[in-house]
Amino acid sequence: MRIPVLYEDNHLLAVVKPPGVPSQEDETGDPDMLTLLKTDLKERHGKPGNVFLGLVHRLDRPVGGAMIFAKTSKAASRLSEAVRSRSFGKTYMCVVQGAPASSNGTLKHYLWKDQKRNQVTVFNKPESDAKEAILEYRVAAAHERFSLVAVRLHTGRSHQIRAQMAHIGCPIVGDLKYGAARQPHISNLALWSTSVSLPHPISKEEVAFYSLPEVAAPWSWWEADQLEYAAKLYI
């Protein structure tokens, strides 16, 4: 499997993660992003021995889009600090059932993850062991029973967008885990990582990488200019 490369230098690797591929090795043993990219780097650059590649952030297995990896340990350390300090920007687009009560807003909840079930419970107020989760959203377009929504994350909790959108009555299309209705011919989650922005680990200059979803349902329900508009709402 070849992974599309958005950008590469001696320190960073920005790629498009295909939906359905794990970010790192899991119990399924299926091909994962780290292993695939290490193999690709080794082959493309003729590197002997092991290839270093640092996982900076994760995307849920059914989610596709822009993803960043570190090619050196120094870059990995600095990018991890950017994530902790929230100078690592992430935007997404999703197709949801229905429409939020407001066309734009900020969602603040508290999330607790059941590790055994791999599912998140959402609380409106602080609860023991629940972590604060904040995101901004804007409805980019709507038709029939669905809305195209742009999202900017302020925190990076597991299943955050999926759980918070479902909590306000707008589960993401294809997300059966969080209450979405089954849709014919849709097997992947309608959630896409549209951009990742960060200070370059060496030059410190702000860099950003963008990706639009593949043209397949439910993304094909929208015109190309609508998808581009949604992707640029938080740029």
N, C-alpha and C positions, 0 to 999 in steps of 0.2 A: 504494500500500500504506500503510495506516494502522498506526502502531506504538502499542500501548497505553502510556499514560503512567501511571506509578506516583506520581510527585511532580515538581513543578516550582516553582522560585523564580527569582530573578534570577541565581543563581549555579550551580545544579545542575539537571540533568535526569535523572530515573530512569525507565527504560522497561523493557518486556518485549521482549527480542529474539526474533523468531520463528526457529525452526530453519531452516537452509538459507540464511539471509541473511548475507553477509560483514560483519564488523565495519567494514571500510573497503574502499575500492575495490581490486580485484585484477585479475589479467590476464583474468578472464572477462568483465569489463564488466557483470556483473549488478548490479542495484540493491543498494546497501550501506547499512548503518545510518547512517553519517555523512551521506551525500548525502540519504537519505530524511528524516532528522530536520532537516537544514538547510532543506530545502524546506518541511517541515511548519511549522517555526518562522517562516519567512518569510511563509507564507500565514496562519497563525493570528494572528500579531502585526502583520501588515502592515508588515514591516520592509523598507525600501529597501536596495538594494545587497547586499553579501555579509553572510552571517550567520556569526558565530564560533561554533564548537562544537569543544571539545577532546576527543580520544579519550584517556580515562584508563586503561582496561584493555581487553583483548580477550576475546572468546569465540570458540572455533573455529566455523567456519561451520555445522556440523551441530548445534551446541549452542544451546539456547534458554534464556530466563530473565532474571533481573534484571541490568541493566547500567546503569552510571552514565556521564554525560557532563558536561563542564564548559562553562558558558555564557559565561565570561569567561577572559581569559588569566591573571588572578590566581588564580582558582579552579583552573585547569588546573595551574598551577605548584604550588600547595599540595596538590592531590590527588595529583600525581605524587610529591611528597615523602612523602605518607602511604603510597603504595604501596612506595616504597623503604625506609621505616622499619618496614614491616609493621604499621602501625596501620590498614591497609585490610583489613577482614575479608571473606572470601568462603566461603560454604558451598554445597554442591551435594548433589543426590541422583542416584543412578544405579541402573539395573537391570543386574545382572551375571549371567553364567553361573556356575552352581555356587554355592559359598559359601566365603568365606575360612576358613582353618584356625582362626582365632580370631574370635569375634563382634565384637571391637573391638581396636583397636591403632593404632600409629603406624608408618608406612612411611617409611624413609629410604633413598633410592637416589641414584645419580648418572646424569644424563641427558645424552646427546649426540645432537644433532639433525643428520641428514643433510638439508641444505637442498635439495639437488636432488630427493631422493625425498620430502621433507616427512614424514619419519618419524623417530621417536626410538628410540634404543637405550638399554637400561637396564643399569646396572652396579651390583653390590652394594658395590663399593669405589671409592675415587677413581681416576679415569682422566684422562688428558690431555684438556683441553677439555670434559670432562663437568661439568655443574653440579649442585650438591647440590639434591635435591628432597625435601621433607618434607610429609606429610599425615597427618591423623588420620581414622579411619573407624569407623563403628559399623553393624552390621547391624540394620536396623529391622524387617524382616520377611523371611520366606522361605517358598517353597512350590515343590513339584515340583523343577525343575532350576534355579531362579533365586532371587536375593536382591535385596532392596531395601536399598540402602546409603546412609547419610548420610556426607558427607565435609566436613572443614574443611581448607582449604589453609593451610600455613605459608609456602610459597614459590609463586611463580606461573610455573612453567616451561611452555613450549609442550608441549601434549599430555600434561601431567603425570598427571592422573587416569587418562586412557586407558592410558598406558604402564605406570604403576605397578600398576594393577589387573590388567592383562593379565600382568604379570610374576609376580604371585602366583597365576596360574592362573585368574583371574576376569575375562576380558575383558568389556567393556561390550556389552550387547545392541545389535546394529546396527553395531558397530565392526569391519568386515571388515578394515580396515587393520592392526588389532592382534589378529587371530586369532579374532574372534567367528564363530560359525556363522551362516550366513544363515537369517533367520527370515521366514516368509511374512507379507506385509502390513506389514512394518516397513521404512521407508525412512530414517528419521532415527536419530541416535544417542540412546540412552537415558541421556542426561546432561543435567541441568537446573541452572541457577544459581538456587538457592532464596533466597539473601539476600546483600546487600552492605551492610556497615556501615563507617562512617568518621566522623572528626571533620569537622563542617561547615566548609568552607574559610573562612568569615567568622565565624560565631558560636562555632566550636570545640566546640559541643555534639555529642555522639554521635548520629548518625542512622542508621537502618537501613531497608532496603527489601526487601520479600519478594515472591516469586512462586511459584506452584505450576504444575506442567506441565499442558498441555492434556489433556483426557480422551480419549486414543487409545492404542492398543497401543504399547509395553508398559505404559504407566502405568495403563491400564484393567484390568490384571491385579490391581491392588491396590485395596482399599477406600479411600474418601476419608479416613477417620480414620487409616489407615496412612500415606498420603502426608503428611498434616498432621503426624503424629508424626515422620516422617523429617525433615521440613523444620524442625522445632523442636528437634531433638536437640542442636544446637550453639548455640542461641539463649540 
